[in-house]
Amino acid sequence: MNFLRYLLLGLLALILVVLALANRSLVTLRLLPEDFGGYVGLDAAVTLPLFIVMLLAMAVGLLIGFVWEWLREHKHRAEARSQRAQKEQLEQELARTRTASDRDEVLALLDNAP
């Protein structure tokens, strides 16, 4: 099974290297459109190879998806936490009831003894 995992990771690495070599051209990313940025005085731009832009976009998309899913599942985690606390409380109550009933049986036997 480890061999298959390493094979798939190697294949993924090969695909990413080929993607990087095929998209080495430089692209300029701007915060605002060029005309509007010059007008406002905020002409922030960075020049990067295209494959870095693509990998960063995928990473940001994954991060946004993970955070979105974590926030969406909050109600399920809260419900599980509540049920776990309720279960522990009921187990403690059951243990107290069992020890109390065991004591009562012993006392009843002693009371019935001649």
C-alpha positions in Angstrom: 0.0 0.0 0.0 2.9 2.4 0.7 4.3 1.7 -2.7 1.0 2.8 -4.3 1.0 6.0 -2.2 4.6 6.8 -3.2 3.8 6.1 -6.8 0.8 8.5 -6.7 2.8 11.2 -4.9 5.6 10.8 -7.5 3.1 11.1 -10.3 1.6 14.2 -8.8 5.1 15.7 -8.4 5.9 15.0 -12.0 2.7 16.6 -13.2 3.5 19.7 -11.1 7.0 19.9 -12.5 5.7 19.6 -16.1 3.0 22.3 -15.3 5.7 24.6 -13.9 8.0 24.1 -16.9 5.2 24.7 -19.4 4.1 27.9 -17.6 7.3 29.8 -16.9 6.3 33.0 -18.6 6.0 36.1 -16.4 2.6 37.7 -15.6 1.9 40.9 -13.8 -0.7 40.9 -11.1 -2.3 44.2 -10.2 -4.4 45.1 -7.2 -6.5 47.5 -9.2 -6.9 48.1 -13.0 -4.0 50.1 -14.3 -5.9 53.3 -15.2 -7.9 53.3 -11.9 -4.9 52.5 -9.8 -3.0 55.4 -11.3 -5.9 57.7 -10.6 -6.3 56.6 -7.0 -2.5 56.5 -6.4 -2.5 52.8 -5.5 -0.7 51.2 -8.3 0.4 47.9 -6.6 1.7 45.3 -9.0 3.8 42.2 -8.7 5.4 40.1 -11.5 5.5 36.3 -11.0 5.8 33.2 -13.2 2.4 31.9 -14.2 2.8 28.5 -12.5 3.4 30.3 -9.1 0.2 32.2 -9.7 -1.7 29.0 -10.5 -0.4 27.1 -7.5 -1.1 30.0 -5.2 -4.6 30.2 -6.5 -5.2 26.5 -5.9 -3.7 26.8 -2.4 -5.9 29.8 -1.5 -9.0 28.0 -2.9 -8.2 25.0 -0.8 -7.7 27.1 2.3 -11.0 29.0 1.7 -12.8 25.6 1.2 -11.4 24.1 4.4 -12.3 27.2 6.5 -15.8 27.3 4.9 -16.4 23.6 5.7 -15.0 24.0 9.3 -17.5 26.9 9.9 -20.3 24.9 8.3 -19.7 21.9 10.5 -19.6 24.0 13.7 -23.2 23.2 14.6 -22.5 19.4 14.3 -19.5 19.7 16.6 -21.4 21.7 19.1 -24.2 19.1 19.1 -21.7 16.3 19.6 -20.0 18.1 22.4 -23.4 18.7 24.1 -24.4 15.0 23.7 -21.0 13.9 25.1 -21.5 16.0 28.2 -25.1 14.7 28.7 -23.8 11.1 28.3 -21.1 11.7 31.0 -23.7 13.2 33.3 -26.1 10.3 32.8 -23.3 7.8 33.4 -22.4 9.5 36.7 -26.0 9.5 37.8 -26.3 5.8 36.9 -23.1 5.0 39.0 -24.6 6.9 42.0 -27.9 5.1 41.6 -26.1 1.7 41.5 -24.0 2.4 44.6 -27.1 3.6 46.4 -29.1 0.6 45.5 -26.3 -1.8 46.4 -26.1 -0.2 49.9 -29.9 -0.4 50.3 -29.9 -4.2 49.5 -27.2 -4.8 52.1 -29.1 -2.8 54.7 -32.3 -4.7 53.9 -30.4 -8.0 54.4 -29.1 -6.8 57.8 -32.6 -5.6 58.8 -34.1 -9.0 58.0 -31.3 -11.0 59.8 -32.5 -12.5 63.2 
